[in-house]
Amino acid sequence: MAKRTASAKKQARAGVRRSARNRAVRSEVKTLIVKSRRSLSDAQAEPSERIESTVEAMRGLDRAASKRILHPNNAARRKSRLARQLAKLASTAPAPAKSKKAAPARAAAPATKKK
């Protein structure tokens, strides 16, 4: 058996701390994704709530990927799936009612030449 040097023991201790921190971040990301999916599947959820939870989940995925806790491609795939679900809901949602009052016409600004 190889000797356990002082530096190896220190690296083992540091590895335990890193794995605990990484596990906490992964768990938080999973929780954010589950909350986002629930809000996307909930018919009574407000559109702003759906968007907010999805953006928060994407932000968590970006943070985990930037710290290399999750592989960047893994985070990108999960973000893509969430965005696709959100876009699907946006396309099926009824369009907001437009007001009958037309926007005032804007006067064209005179063109100026710059030297």
N, C-alpha and C positions, 0 to 999 in steps of 0.2 A: 504494500500500500504506500502511496506517495505521502510525503510529509505535508502537513497543513501548515504552510507558512503564515506569518502574521498578516501579510498582504492578502492571502487567500481567505483568511478568516474575516478580514475587514470587508472584502468583496462579497462574501456570503451574507454578512449582516446588511450591507447596502442593497443586495439583491432582494432580501426579504422586505426591506422598506419600499423599494421600487415596485415589487409585485403587489404589495398591499395598496399602494397609491393607484397603480394601474387598474387593479380590480375595482376600486371605488369609482374611477372615471368611467370604466366600461359599464358598470352597473347604472350609473347616472345617465349615460347615453341611451342605454336600453330603456330606462324609465321614460325618458323624454320621447323616444320613438313610440312607445306604447301609448303615451298620453296623446301624441299627435294622431296616431291611427284611430284611437277612440273618438277623438273630436271630429275626424274626417268621416267616420262611419255614423256618427250621431246626427240624426236628422234635425233635432231641435237645437243643435249648436249654432251659435252666431257665426256668420262668415268671418268676422274680425277675430273671433276666438280661434277658429280653425287656422287662419293664416298665422296668428301669433304663436300657436303651439307648434306649427310646422316650422316656422322660422327659428324658433328656440331649439328645436331638435336638430335642425341643420347647423345651427351655430355650435351646438355641442359636438356634433360630428366633426366639424371643421377644427375645433379645438383639440379633440382627441387625435385627429390625423396630423395636425401640426406638431404635436408632441410625440408622434410616432407610437402612440398607444394602440391606435388602429391603423391598419395599412391604408394609405391614401386612396387606393382603388376601392377598398371595402367601403370607406366613408362615402366616396363618390357614388357608388352603386346604391347605397341606402338613401342618399339625398335624392338621387334620380327617381327612385321609387316613390318617395314621399311627394316630390314635385309632380310626378305623373298623376298620383291620386288627387292632389289638389287641383291640377288642371282639369282633370276629368269632372270634378265637382263644379268647377267654374263654368265649364262648357254646358253642363246640364242645368245650372241654376237659371231661374228666370231673370231676364234683363231688367235693370232698374227702370222705372218709369221716367221718361224724359219730360222736362217741363215744356209747356207750349210757348213760353216766352223765348224768343230767339236772342242769341248773344248779339250785342251791338257790334256793328261793323267797325273795324279799325281803319283809321286813315293811314295810307301808306306814307312812310317817312321818306323825305327827299333823299336821294342817293348823293353821297358825298365822296369825292375822290380823295384818296390819301396818297401822299407823295412818298 
